[in-house]
Amino acid sequence: MIPLDFSSLFSWIIDPLAHGFMQRGLVVAVLVGAICALLSCYLVLKGWSLMGDAVSHAVLPGIVLAHVIQIPLAIGAFVAGLGCALATGYLKANSRIKEDAVMGIVFSGMFALGLVMFVKVDTDLHLTHILFGNMLGVQWPDVVEAALISVPAILIVLAKRKDLLLYCFDPAHARAIGLPVGLLHFGLLTLLALTIVASLKAVGIILVIAMLIAPGAIGYLMTKRFDVMLAIAAAAAIGSSVIGTILSFHIDGATGPTIVVVQSVVFVLALAWTKRPGKSGLAETGAKSSA
């Protein structure tokens, strides 16, 4: 339980930091929370929540194959995730099947292939760690790897946030004013794959989808301005990640699921807040850049 008085609350927060695994877990939680939050805003606005689900599930065969040929798992996961996104785009463009059906076919097929490979291949990988993550089991090299992926991705998203926003809302207008729509589309997919790779060891390929939806949805509900939406999403994701990590230590629970539960609670509170008279978010008024 979370204590009510200040001194006990301070100890409740600080005491877990005496452990090295908690220090590493909190650093990864902040990194993963930040990049997932920023990207989730675009996925929510673009209606690509299912794309995040598809790419996250599709990385499993890449992870197993990377283990077999002895290359970094992150490389295999990235290639498989990006391949899933490109395959989805190709099938959508060359068939009459709608995009949501195509994504469902591609990601379920690749996820099933990954499970078959995992069972047949002799490996010391833990399936539960791949599916649900092991945030408190990360080592400093894992933290460095997450930082090397997350920090550049965060900088790219912030630098190109207006171009990405226009592409998400009106690709035709973006093309008309000279923006490289194809590059923005491919870049967003690449950032999605990189974000999932950065989140793998922390929350796994199942729970990362929640990290890629909830923060953006919270920001979408609570503000009319896009830059403020980014800030709210980041605050919600990082705050939930830190609180969830510390809470999981005290209740001796799984860290990734605890973080997702905290984010879900924050979403419910945001939804309740928007139901107050006179309150509305991007859902009713549309996004406005704060430039």
Sequence and secondary structure as in RCSB ss.txt:
>XXXX:A:sequence
MIPLDFSSLFSWIIDPLAHGFMQRGLVVAVLVGAICALLSCYLVLKGWSLMGDAVSHAVLPGIVLAHVIQIPLAI
GAFVAGLGCALATGYLKANSRIKEDAVMGIVFSGMFALGLVMFVKVDTDLHLTHILFGNMLGVQWPDVVEAALIS
VPAILIVLAKRKDLLLYCFDPAHARAIGLPVGLLHFGLLTLLALTIVASLKAVGIILVIAMLIAPGAIGYLMTKR
FDVMLAIAAAAAIGSSVIGTILSFHIDGATGPTIVVVQSVVFVLALAWTKRPGKSGLAETGAKSSA
>XXXX:A:secstr
   SSHHHHHHHHHGGGGSHHHHHHHHHHHHHHHHHHHHHHHHHHHT HHHHHHHHHHHHHHHHHHHHTTS HHH
HHHHHHHHHHHHHHHHHHTSSS HHHHHHHHHHHHHHHHHHHHHHS     HHHHHH  GGG  HHHHHHHHHHH
HHHHHHHHHTHHHHHHHHH HHHHHHTT  HHHHHHHHHHHHHHHHHHHHHHHHHHHHHHHTTHHHHHHHHH SB
HHHHHHHHHHHHHHHHHHHHHHHHHHT  HHHHHHHHHHHHHHHHHHHHTSTT   HHHH  B   
